[in-house]
Amino acid sequence: MQRLRDSVLTHLRVSASRTQLMLMQDVSATRTLHRLLCTSTGSNHDQVMARVIGLVKKFDKIDASKVTESADFQKDLSLDSLDRVELVMAFEQEFSIEIPDEQADKLKCCADVAKYVQSAPKSEHS
């Protein structure tokens, strides 16, 4: 799935660079293209949530049966600060995003992560 996404994005970047001059003349068109590219390559909320929950369940220090959308990483799943850092790194790798420390501290459960992933800009390295 990731390879297909990367292939499509590569193609879209090449196609976009050909029409870049035309789009630069119309800021509105540029914003529309950006929105279309983001939504066409993004996942819907349920898919993102399933991926987040799947990642959390795979984390070796967590009892997978306790993982839900709203289970608090610290209170319900007993993760300490180092565990949470490792989990954030896994989210960053899985979703090709960067999560600043101040944002990472606000991610208390899977629902928070899914919401952040959907609103976060993609890393330039993806």
VODREN-699099 format. One record per residue: y, z, x of N, C-alpha, C, O in turn; residue number from 1. Coordinates in pm, whole numbers, plus 32768, in hexadecimal, padded with zeros to 4 digits. Atoms other than C-alpha are relative to their C-alpha. Example, Ala and Ser with C-alpha at 12.3 -4.5 7.8 and 13.67 -1.06 7.14 Angstrom:
<nutis>
@nv->7F89 | nw->8000 | nu->8059 | cav->7E3E | caw->830C | cau->84CE | cv->8078 | cw->8000 | cu->805A | ov->8076 | ow->8042 | ou->80C2 | resi->1
@nv->7F89 | nw->7FFA | nu->7FAE | cav->7F96 | caw->82CA | cau->8557 | cv->806D | cw->8049 | cu->7FB3 | ov->80DC | ow->805A | ou->7FE6 | resi->2
</nutis>
This chain:
<nutis>
@nv->7F8A | nw->8000 | nu->8053 | cav->8000 | caw->8000 | cau->8000 | cv->807D | cw->8000 | cu->8058 | ov->80DC | ow->7FB6 | ou->803E | resi->1
@nv->7F8C | nw->7FF7 | nu->7FA6 | cav->80F1 | caw->805C | cau->811B | cv->8016 | cw->7F7C | cu->8048 | ov->8088 | ow->7F50 | ou->8059 | resi->2
@nv->7FF2 | nw->8081 | nu->7FBB | cav->80A9 | caw->7F16 | cau->81D4 | cv->803D | cw->7F97 | cu->7FA4 | ov->8093 | ow->7F4A | ou->7FCE | resi->3
@nv->7FCA | nw->805F | nu->8061 | cav->80EF | caw->7E4C | cau->809A | cv->8094 | cw->8019 | cu->7FEC | ov->80E4 | ow->7FBC | ou->7FEA | resi->4
@nv->7F74 | nw->7FDB | nu->8011 | cav->8234 | caw->7F0A | cau->8065 | cv->8052 | cw->7FD3 | cu->8078 | ov->80BD | ow->7F98 | ou->8068 | resi->5
@nv->7FB8 | nw->8026 | nu->7F87 | cav->829E | caw->7ED3 | cau->81CF | cv->800F | cw->7F68 | cu->800B | ov->8077 | ow->7F36 | ou->8034 | resi->6
@nv->7FFB | nw->8091 | nu->7FFC | cav->8249 | caw->7D61 | cau->81B8 | cv->8069 | cw->7FC9 | cu->7FA0 | ov->80B6 | ow->7F6F | ou->7FC1 | resi->7
@nv->7F9E | nw->802A | nu->8063 | cav->8315 | caw->7D38 | cau->807B | cv->808D | cw->8021 | cu->802F | ov->80E8 | ow->7FCE | ou->8024 | resi->8
@nv->7F7C | nw->7FDA | nu->7FD0 | cav->8439 | caw->7DF8 | cau->8110 | cv->802E | cw->7FA7 | cu->8072 | ov->80A3 | ow->7F81 | ou->8078 | resi->9
@nv->7FDD | nw->805A | nu->7F92 | cav->8430 | caw->7D22 | cau->824A | cv->802E | cw->7F7A | cu->7FC8 | ov->8093 | ow->7F44 | ou->7FF4 | resi->10
@nv->7FDB | nw->807F | nu->803E | cav->8438 | caw->7BE7 | cau->8175 | cv->8088 | cw->800A | cu->7FBB | ov->80DC | ow->7FB1 | ou->7FC7 | resi->11
@nv->7F82 | nw->7FEF | nu->8047 | cav->8552 | caw->7C71 | cau->80A0 | cv->8075 | cw->800C | cu->8062 | ov->80E2 | ow->7FD9 | ou->8047 | resi->12
@nv->7F95 | nw->7FF4 | nu->7F9E | cav->861C | caw->7CCD | cau->81D6 | cv->8025 | cw->7F78 | cu->8039 | ov->809C | ow->7F5B | ou->804C | resi->13
@nv->7FE5 | nw->8086 | nu->7FCB | cav->85F8 | caw->7B6B | cau->825F | cv->804A | cw->7FAE | cu->7F97 | ov->80AC | ow->7F6B | ou->7FB6 | resi->14
@nv->7FBF | nw->804B | nu->806B | cav->8653 | caw->7AD2 | cau->8110 | cv->808E | cw->8033 | cu->7FE9 | ov->80EA | ow->7FE5 | ou->7FD2 | resi->15
@nv->7F7B | nw->7FC7 | nu->8016 | cav->8776 | caw->7BC2 | cau->80EA | cv->8060 | cw->7FD7 | cu->806E | ov->80D6 | ow->7FBE | ou->8052 | resi->16
@nv->7FA5 | nw->8023 | nu->7F93 | cav->8802 | caw->7B6D | cau->8240 | cv->8033 | cw->7F71 | cu->7FF0 | ov->80A2 | ow->7F52 | ou->801E | resi->17
@nv->7FD4 | nw->808A | nu->8017 | cav->8815 | caw->79FD | cau->81DB | cv->8072 | cw->7FF9 | cu->7F9C | ov->80C8 | ow->7FA1 | ou->7FA5 | resi->18
@nv->7F98 | nw->8004 | nu->8068 | cav->88F0 | caw->7A4D | cau->80B2 | cv->806A | cw->806C | cu->8016 | ov->80BE | ow->8084 | ou->7FBE | resi->19
@nv->7FA7 | nw->7F91 | nu->7FE4 | cav->89B0 | caw->7B67 | cau->8156 | cv->8093 | cw->7FDA | cu->7FF2 | ov->80E1 | ow->8026 | ou->7FB8 | resi->20
@nv->7F74 | nw->8027 | nu->8007 | cav->8AF7 | caw->7AA6 | cau->8173 | cv->8031 | cw->7FF4 | cu->7F70 | ov->80A0 | ow->801F | ou->7F50 | resi->21
@nv->7FD8 | nw->800D | nu->808B | cav->8AFD | caw->7A53 | cau->8001 | cv->800E | cw->8088 | cu->7FBE | ov->806C | ow->80A1 | ou->7F74 | resi->22
@nv->7FFE | nw->7F7D | nu->8040 | cav->8AAE | caw->7BB6 | cau->7F9B | cv->8072 | cw->8057 | cu->8032 | ov->80A7 | ow->80A9 | ou->7FE7 | resi->23
@nv->7F93 | nw->7FAF | nu->7FCA | cav->8BB3 | caw->7C4C | cau->8080 | cv->8083 | cw->7FE4 | cu->7FB7 | ov->80DB | ow->8039 | ou->7FB4 | resi->24
@nv->7F87 | nw->8023 | nu->8049 | cav->8CBB | caw->7B98 | cau->7FB4 | cv->8008 | cw->8047 | cu->7F7A | ov->8074 | ow->8054 | ou->7F40 | resi->25
@nv->8002 | nw->7FC0 | nu->8083 | cav->8C51 | caw->7C4C | cau->7E7B | cv->7FBD | cw->8089 | cu->800B | ov->7F42 | ow->8093 | ou->800B | resi->26
@nv->8033 | nw->7F78 | nu->7FEF | cav->8C2B | caw->7DC5 | cau->7EA1 | cv->7FA4 | cw->8025 | cu->7F8C | ov->7F3E | ow->8068 | ou->7FA0 | resi->27
@nv->8052 | nw->7FE1 | nu->8074 | cav->8BA0 | caw->7DE0 | cau->7D43 | cv->7F75 | cw->7FC3 | cu->800D | ov->7F11 | ow->8005 | ou->7FF0 | resi->28
@nv->8082 | nw->8041 | nu->7FED | cav->8A8B | caw->7CE6 | cau->7D8F | cv->7FAF | cw->8046 | cu->806B | ov->7F35 | ow->8052 | ou->805F | resi->29
@nv->8046 | nw->7FB9 | nu->7F96 | cav->8A37 | caw->7DA2 | cau->7ECD | cv->7FC2 | cw->8081 | cu->7FCC | ov->7F4F | ow->80A1 | ou->7FEA | resi->30
@nv->8034 | nw->7F84 | nu->803A | cav->8A12 | caw->7EE8 | cau->7E0F | cv->7F8D | cw->7FE4 | cu->7FA0 | ov->7F2B | ow->802E | ou->7F9D | resi->31
@nv->806B | nw->8025 | nu->805D | cav->8940 | caw->7E3E | cau->7D06 | cv->7F82 | cw->7FDB | cu->804C | ov->7F14 | ow->8005 | ou->8027 | resi->32
@nv->8073 | nw->8025 | nu->7FAF | cav->885B | caw->7DA6 | cau->7E0E | cv->7FBF | cw->807C | cu->803C | ov->7F45 | ow->8088 | ou->803C | resi->33
@nv->8036 | nw->7F84 | nu->7FC6 | cav->8836 | caw->7EF8 | cau->7EB7 | cv->7FB0 | cw->804F | cu->7F98 | ov->7F42 | ow->807E | ou->7FB5 | resi->34
@nv->8045 | nw->7FB9 | nu->806A | cav->87D9 | caw->7F9D | cau->7D6B | cv->7F7C | cw->7FBB | cu->7FDD | ov->7F16 | ow->7FFE | ou->7FCA | resi->35
@nv->807A | nw->804B | nu->8021 | cav->86DE | caw->7E89 | cau->7D1E | cv->7F95 | cw->8010 | cu->806C | ov->7F20 | ow->8024 | ou->804C | resi->36
@nv->8061 | nw->7FF1 | nu->7F93 | cav->863B | caw->7E9F | cau->7E74 | cv->7FC5 | cw->808C | cu->8001 | ov->7F4D | ow->809C | ou->8016 | resi->37
@nv->8030 | nw->7F76 | nu->8001 | cav->8622 | caw->8019 | cau->7E5D | cv->7F9F | cw->8018 | cu->7F8D | ov->7F37 | ow->8057 | ou->7FA0 | resi->38
@nv->8057 | nw->7FE7 | nu->8072 | cav->858A | caw->8018 | cau->7D02 | cv->7F84 | cw->7FA8 | cu->8003 | ov->7F1B | ow->7FD0 | ou->7FD2 | resi->39
@nv->8075 | nw->8057 | nu->7FFF | cav->84A3 | caw->7EF1 | cau->7D3F | cv->7F99 | cw->802C | cu->8067 | ov->7F22 | ow->8010 | ou->8058 | resi->40
@nv->805F | nw->7FD3 | nu->7F9B | cav->8409 | caw->7F8F | cau->7E75 | cv->7FE0 | cw->8094 | cu->7FF1 | ov->7F86 | ow->80C6 | ou->8035 | resi->41
@nv->8018 | nw->7F72 | nu->8012 | cav->8418 | caw->80F7 | cau->7DFD | cv->7F8F | cw->8019 | cu->7F9F | ov->7F5C | ow->7FBE | ou->7F5D | resi->42
@nv->806B | nw->7FD8 | nu->805B | cav->8315 | caw->81B5 | cau->7D3C | cv->803D | cw->804B | cu->7F8B | ov->80A8 | ow->8087 | ou->7F98 | resi->43
@nv->7FCB | nw->7FB2 | nu->806F | cav->8344 | caw->824A | cau->7BE7 | cv->7FE3 | cw->8093 | cu->8017 | ov->7F97 | ow->80B7 | ou->8071 | resi->44
@nv->8009 | nw->7F6F | nu->7FEC | cav->835A | caw->83C3 | cau->7BC2 | cv->7F70 | cw->8032 | cu->8004 | ov->7F4E | ow->8085 | ou->8058 | resi->45
@nv->808A | nw->7FD1 | nu->8005 | cav->81EB | caw->83F3 | cau->7B67 | cv->7FB3 | cw->7FDD | cu->8080 | ov->7F64 | ow->802E | ou->80B2 | resi->46
@nv->8043 | nw->8028 | nu->7F85 | cav->8173 | caw->8331 | cau->7C98 | cv->802F | cw->8054 | cu->8075 | ov->7FDE | ow->807F | ou->80C8 | resi->47
@nv->7FCA | nw->7FAD | nu->7F94 | cav->825A | caw->83F0 | cau->7D82 | cv->7FC8 | cw->808D | cu->7FF3 | ov->7F9E | ow->80C9 | ou->8056 | resi->48
@nv->8033 | nw->7F79 | nu->8016 | cav->81EF | caw->853B | cau->7CE6 | cv->7F6D | cw->8009 | cu->8029 | ov->7F44 | ow->806B | ou->8068 | resi->49
@nv->808E | nw->7FFF | nu->7FDB | cav->807F | caw->84E2 | cau->7D10 | cv->7FEE | cw->7FFF | cu->8098 | ov->7F97 | ow->8044 | ou->80CD | resi->50
@nv->8009 | nw->8004 | nu->7F6D | cav->80B6 | caw->848F | cau->7E80 | cv->8029 | cw->8085 | cu->803D | ov->7FEA | ow->80B4 | ou->809C | resi->51
@nv->7FD2 | nw->7F7E | nu->7FCC | cav->8178 | caw->85D2 | cau->7EBB | cv->7F94 | cw->806A | cu->7FEB | ov->7F71 | ow->80B2 | ou->8048 | resi->52
@nv->8069 | nw->7F9D | nu->801D | cav->806E | caw->86A7 | cau->7E10 | cv->7F85 | cw->7FE7 | cu->8057 | ov->7F49 | ow->8046 | ou->808B | resi->53
@nv->8073 | nw->8021 | nu->7FAB | cav->7F5C | caw->85EF | cau->7ECD | cv->8014 | cw->802F | cu->808F | ov->7FB8 | ow->8065 | ou->80CD | resi->54
@nv->7FE1 | nw->7FD3 | nu->7F78 | cav->8007 | caw->8637 | cau->8019 | cv->7FF7 | cw->8098 | cu->800B | ov->7FBE | ow->80CD | ou->806A | resi->55
@nv->8001 | nw->7F6E | nu->7FFD | cav->8037 | caw->87A6 | cau->7FC6 | cv->7F70 | cw->8033 | cu->7FF7 | ov->7F4B | ow->8092 | ou->803D | resi->56
@nv->808C | nw->7FD5 | nu->800F | cav->7ECB | caw->87C8 | cau->7F59 | cv->7FB0 | cw->7FED | cu->8081 | ov->7F52 | ow->8037 | ou->809C | resi->57
@nv->8046 | nw->801A | nu->7F82 | cav->7E5B | caw->8737 | cau->80A8 | cv->8027 | cw->8061 | cu->806F | ov->7FE1 | ow->806D | ou->80D3 | resi->58
@nv->7FD1 | nw->7FA2 | nu->7F9A | cav->7F20 | caw->883C | cau->816A | cv->7F9A | cw->806F | cu->800E | ov->7F79 | ow->80B3 | ou->7FAC | resi->59
@nv->8073 | nw->7FA8 | nu->7FEB | cav->7E15 | caw->8917 | cau->8207 | cv->8018 | cw->8094 | cu->7FE0 | ov->7FB7 | ow->80DE | ou->7FD0 | resi->60
@nv->7FE4 | nw->7F72 | nu->801A | cav->7EC4 | caw->8A65 | cau->81C3 | cv->8017 | cw->801C | cu->7F6C | ov->803F | ow->808B | ou->7F47 | resi->61
@nv->7FE4 | nw->7FF0 | nu->808E | cav->7EDE | caw->8A2F | cau->804D | cv->7F7F | cw->7FF5 | cu->7FAF | ov->7F2B | ow->7F9F | ou->7FCA | resi->62
@nv->806E | nw->8008 | nu->8060 | cav->7DE3 | caw->8A73 | cau->7F39 | cv->8025 | cw->7F91 | cu->7F9D | ov->8080 | ow->7FA3 | ou->7F4C | resi->63
@nv->7FDD | nw->8076 | nu->804F | cav->7DE6 | caw->891D | cau->7E8F | cv->8002 | cw->801C | cu->7F6A | ov->804B | ow->7FDC | ou->7F20 | resi->64
@nv->8004 | nw->7FE2 | nu->8090 | cav->7D94 | caw->89B6 | cau->7D3C | cv->8080 | cw->8040 | cu->7FCE | ov->8099 | ow->8043 | ou->7F55 | resi->65
@nv->7F83 | nw->7FC0 | nu->8027 | cav->7EE5 | caw->8A6A | cau->7D3D | cv->8076 | cw->7F9F | cu->7FFE | ov->80E3 | ow->7FC3 | ou->7FD1 | resi->66
@nv->7F92 | nw->8060 | nu->7FF5 | cav->7FB6 | caw->892F | cau->7D76 | cv->801E | cw->7FC2 | cu->7F78 | ov->7FC8 | ow->7F85 | ou->7F39 | resi->67
@nv->7FCE | nw->803F | nu->807A | cav->8083 | caw->88C2 | cau->7C4A | cv->808C | cw->7FCB | cu->801F | ov->80C0 | ow->7FE0 | ou->808C | resi->68
@nv->7F79 | nw->8034 | nu->7FED | cav->81D1 | caw->8814 | cau->7C1D | cv->8064 | cw->806F | cu->801C | ov->80C1 | ow->805D | ou->806B | resi->69
@nv->7F9D | nw->7F95 | nu->7FF6 | cav->8285 | caw->8962 | cau->7C03 | cv->7FD4 | cw->8077 | cu->8056 | ov->801D | ow->80DA | ou->805E | resi->70
@nv->802E | nw->7F92 | nu->7FAA | cav->81B8 | caw->8A3F | cau->7CEE | cv->805D | cw->800F | cu->8077 | ov->8070 | ow->7FB0 | ou->80C4 | resi->71
@nv->7FA2 | nw->7FE5 | nu->7F93 | cav->82AE | caw->8ADF | cau->7DE2 | cv->7FB3 | cw->8004 | cu->8084 | ov->7F4F | ow->8049 | ou->8091 | resi->72
@nv->8045 | nw->8007 | nu->7F7F | cav->824D | caw->8A90 | cau->7F4A | cv->7FF0 | cw->808A | cu->8040 | ov->7F88 | ow->80A8 | ou->807A | resi->73
@nv->8004 | nw->7F7D | nu->7FBF | cav->829F | caw->8BEE | cau->7FC2 | cv->7FBA | cw->8068 | cu->7FA7 | ov->7F5D | ow->80AB | ou->7FD4 | resi->74
@nv->8032 | nw->7F96 | nu->8058 | cav->8254 | caw->8CCF | cau->7E97 | cv->7F73 | cw->7FE6 | cu->7FCD | ov->7F1F | ow->8040 | ou->7FD0 | resi->75
@nv->8081 | nw->801E | nu->803E | cav->812C | caw->8C1E | cau->7DF6 | cv->7F97 | cw->7FCE | cu->8063 | ov->7F20 | ow->7FEB | ou->8053 | resi->76
@nv->805F | nw->803D | nu->7FA2 | cav->8090 | caw->8B64 | cau->7F1C | cv->7FFE | cw->8048 | cu->8087 | ov->7FB4 | ow->8020 | ou->80E1 | resi->77
@nv->7FFE | nw->7FA9 | nu->7F8A | cav->80E0 | caw->8C6C | cau->8027 | cv->801B | cw->7FB9 | cu->8084 | ov->7FDE | ow->7FD8 | ou->80EA | resi->78
@nv->7FDC | nw->8046 | nu->7F85 | cav->817B | caw->8B7F | cau->8124 | cv->8071 | cw->8049 | cu->8047 | ov->80D3 | ow->8071 | ou->8008 | resi->79
@nv->7F92 | nw->7FC5 | nu->7FB5 | cav->824C | caw->8C15 | cau->8239 | cv->805E | cw->7F90 | cu->802D | ov->8047 | ow->7F1B | ou->800E | resi->80
@nv->7F9A | nw->8063 | nu->7FDC | cav->8379 | caw->8B67 | cau->82D3 | cv->7FC7 | cw->7F91 | cu->805A | ov->7FED | ow->7F1D | ou->804C | resi->81
@nv->803C | nw->8066 | nu->7FAA | cav->82AA | caw->8AB4 | cau->83DE | cv->7FA9 | cw->7FA0 | cu->7FAF | ov->7FAB | ow->7F27 | ou->7FC6 | resi->82
@nv->8052 | nw->8054 | nu->8058 | cav->81B5 | caw->8A36 | cau->82D7 | cv->8057 | cw->7F9F | cu->7FB1 | ov->8034 | ow->7F2A | ou->7FA0 | resi->83
@nv->7FA6 | nw->8054 | nu->804F | cav->82D8 | caw->89B2 | cau->820A | cv->803A | cw->7F90 | cu->8057 | ov->804A | ow->7F20 | ou->8028 | resi->84
@nv->7FCE | nw->8068 | nu->7FA4 | cav->8363 | caw->88F9 | cau->833B | cv->7F96 | cw->7F94 | cu->8012 | ov->7FB6 | ow->7F1D | ou->800F | resi->85
@nv->806D | nw->8062 | nu->7FF0 | cav->820F | caw->8854 | cau->836F | cv->7FF1 | cw->7FAB | cu->7F82 | ov->7FDA | ow->7F32 | ou->7F8B | resi->86
@nv->800B | nw->8049 | nu->807E | cav->8202 | caw->87F5 | cau->8200 | cv->8072 | cw->7F9C | cu->7FF0 | ov->805B | ow->7F2B | ou->7FC5 | resi->87
@nv->7F8D | nw->805B | nu->8008 | cav->8360 | caw->875E | cau->820B | cv->7FEA | cw->7F89 | cu->805E | ov->8009 | ow->7F18 | ou->803A | resi->88
@nv->801D | nw->806E | nu->7FA3 | cav->82F7 | caw->8692 | cau->833C | cv->7F9A | cw->7FA0 | cu->7FC4 | ov->7FA4 | ow->7F27 | ou->7FD7 | resi->89
@nv->8064 | nw->8055 | nu->8043 | cav->81CC | caw->8612 | cau->8276 | cv->8042 | cw->7FAB | cu->7F93 | ov->8021 | ow->7F36 | ou->7F83 | resi->90
@nv->7FB8 | nw->804C | nu->8066 | cav->82B4 | caw->85AD | cau->8157 | cv->8053 | cw->7F91 | cu->8040 | ov->8056 | ow->7F20 | ou->800E | resi->91
@nv->7FAE | nw->8064 | nu->7FBC | cav->839A | caw->84FA | cau->8248 | cv->7FAC | cw->7F8A | cu->802E | ov->7FD3 | ow->7F16 | ou->801F | resi->92
@nv->8058 | nw->806B | nu->7FD1 | cav->827A | caw->8437 | cau->82DC | cv->7FC8 | cw->7FAE | cu->7F8B | ov->7FC6 | ow->7F33 | ou->7F90 | resi->93
@nv->803C | nw->8043 | nu->8074 | cav->81D9 | caw->83E6 | cau->818D | cv->8061 | cw->7FA3 | cu->7FBA | ov->803C | ow->7F35 | ou->7F90 | resi->94
@nv->7F9F | nw->804B | nu->804E | cav->8318 | caw->8369 | cau->80EC | cv->8067 | cw->7FB5 | cu->8055 | ov->80C3 | ow->7F79 | ou->801E | resi->95
@nv->7FA5 | nw->8045 | nu->7FA4 | cav->83CB | caw->82DC | cau->8220 | cv->8092 | cw->8026 | cu->7FE6 | ov->80E9 | ow->7FD1 | ou->7FD9 | resi->96
@nv->7F7A | nw->7FCB | nu->8015 | cav->84F9 | caw->83B9 | cau->81E9 | cv->801C | cw->806C | cu->8067 | ov->7FC1 | ow->809E | ou->80A9 | resi->97
@nv->7FD9 | nw->7F8E | nu->7FAF | cav->85B9 | caw->84BB | cau->82AC | cv->803A | cw->8069 | cu->7FA3 | ov->808F | ow->804A | ou->7F50 | resi->98
@nv->7FD1 | nw->7F93 | nu->8055 | cav->85F4 | caw->860C | cau->8209 | cv->804D | cw->8061 | cu->8058 | ov->8011 | ow->80A8 | ou->80A9 | resi->99
@nv->7FB0 | nw->7FA3 | nu->7FB0 | cav->8715 | caw->86CE | cau->82A2 | cv->7FD7 | cw->8091 | cu->7FE3 | ov->7FA8 | ow->80AF | ou->7F76 | resi->100
@nv->8029 | nw->7F75 | nu->800E | cav->86D5 | caw->8842 | cau->82DA | cv->803C | cw->8043 | cu->7F85 | ov->7FF8 | ow->808E | ou->7F3E | resi->101
@nv->7FC1 | nw->7FBF | nu->8073 | cav->87D1 | caw->88AB | cau->81D2 | cv->7FC2 | cw->7FD2 | cu->7F7C | ov->7FBE | ow->801E | ou->7F1B | resi->102
@nv->8046 | nw->8031 | nu->8077 | cav->871C | caw->87D1 | cau->80D1 | cv->7F72 | cw->8038 | cu->7FFB | ov->7F42 | ow->805E | ou->7F90 | resi->103
@nv->808A | nw->7FCE | nu->7FFA | cav->85C2 | caw->8841 | cau->8145 | cv->7FF8 | cw->808F | cu->7FCB | ov->7F97 | ow->80B4 | ou->7F88 | resi->104
@nv->7FFE | nw->7F75 | nu->802E | cav->8622 | caw->89AB | cau->80FE | cv->8007 | cw->8009 | cu->7F68 | ov->7FE1 | ow->806F | ou->7F2F | resi->105
@nv->7FF2 | nw->8000 | nu->8091 | cav->8667 | caw->894C | cau->7F93 | cv->7F80 | cw->7FD0 | cu->7FB9 | ov->7F75 | ow->7FDD | ou->7F3F | resi->106
@nv->807B | nw->8034 | nu->803C | cav->850E | caw->88B2 | cau->7F5B | cv->7F9D | cw->8072 | cu->7FEF | ov->7F58 | ow->8099 | ou->804E | resi->107
@nv->8052 | nw->7F89 | nu->801B | cav->8453 | caw->89D0 | cau->7EB7 | cv->7F77 | cw->7FE1 | cu->7FC3 | ov->7F1D | ow->8034 | ou->7FC8 | resi->108
@nv->807E | nw->8023 | nu->8042 | cav->833E | caw->8915 | cau->7DFE | cv->7FEF | cw->7F67 | cu->8001 | ov->8049 | ow->7F1E | ou->802C | resi->109
@nv->801D | nw->8090 | nu->8000 | cav->829F | caw->87BE | cau->7DD0 | cv->8065 | cw->7FB1 | cu->7FAD | ov->808A | ow->7F42 | ou->7FD2 | resi->110
@nv->7F9F | nw->8046 | nu->8055 | cav->8392 | caw->8762 | cau->7CB9 | cv->8083 | cw->7FEA | cu->804C | ov->80C1 | ow->7F80 | ou->8040 | resi->111
@nv->7F87 | nw->800F | nu->7FAF | cav->84B9 | caw->87A1 | cau->7DA5 | cv->7FEF | cw->7F8F | cu->8065 | ov->804A | ow->7F3F | ou->807A | resi->112
@nv->801A | nw->8066 | nu->7F9A | cav->8419 | caw->86C5 | cau->7EAE | cv->8001 | cw->7F75 | cu->7FC1 | ov->803F | ow->7F19 | ou->7FF6 | resi->113
@nv->8006 | nw->8083 | nu->8043 | cav->83CF | caw->85A7 | cau->7DBB | cv->808C | cw->7FD1 | cu->7FD9 | ov->80AD | ow->7F5C | ou->7FEA | resi->114
@nv->7F78 | nw->8022 | nu->8026 | cav->8534 | caw->85B2 | cau->7D3A | cv->8051 | cw->7FD5 | cu->807A | ov->809B | ow->7F73 | ou->8075 | resi->115
@nv->7FB7 | nw->8021 | nu->7F85 | cav->85BF | caw->85AF | cau->7E9C | cv->7FD3 | cw->7F78 | cu->8037 | ov->8026 | ow->7F26 | ou->805E | resi->116
@nv->8036 | nw->807E | nu->7FCB | cav->84D9 | caw->8492 | cau->7F0A | cv->8039 | cw->7F8A | cu->7FB4 | ov->805C | ow->7F24 | ou->7FF0 | resi->117
@nv->7FCE | nw->806F | nu->8050 | cav->854D | caw->83B9 | cau->7DEB | cv->8095 | cw->7FE7 | cu->8014 | ov->80C4 | ow->7F78 | ou->8000 | resi->118
@nv->7F70 | nw->8011 | nu->7FEE | cav->86BB | caw->83F5 | cau->7E38 | cv->8028 | cw->7FEA | cu->8091 | ov->809A | ow->7FC5 | ou->80AC | resi->119
@nv->7FE0 | nw->8008 | nu->7F70 | cav->86A7 | caw->83EC | cau->7FB6 | cv->8007 | cw->7F70 | cu->8030 | ov->7FB8 | ow->7F1B | ou->8005 | resi->120
@nv->7FFC | nw->8085 | nu->7FC2 | cav->8711 | caw->82BB | cau->807D | cv->7F89 | cw->7FF1 | cu->805D | ov->7F62 | ow->8051 | ou->80A0 | resi->121
@nv->8071 | nw->801A | nu->7FA7 | cav->85F1 | caw->821C | cau->8139 | cv->802F | cw->8002 | cu->8090 | ov->80A0 | ow->7FDC | ou->80AE | resi->122
@nv->7FE1 | nw->7FFC | nu->7F71 | cav->85E9 | caw->824E | cau->82B0 | cv->8011 | cw->7F73 | cu->8034 | ov->7FD0 | ow->7F17 | ou->8004 | resi->123
@nv->7FEB | nw->8084 | nu->7FC4 | cav->8667 | caw->812C | cau->8382 | cv->7F87 | cw->7FD4 | cu->8050 | ov->7F7A | ow->7F5F | ou->8072 | resi->124
@nv->8077 | nw->801F | nu->7FB0 | cav->851E | caw->8140 | cau->8440 | cv->7F8B | cw->7FD4 | cu->7FAB | ov->7F23 | ow->7FAF | ou->7FE1 | resi->125
@nv->8071 | nw->8026 | nu->8056 | cav->8444 | caw->80F0 | cau->8312 | cv->7FF5 | cw->7F6B | cu->7FF0 | ov->7F9C | ow->7F3A | ou->7FAB | resi->126
</nutis>
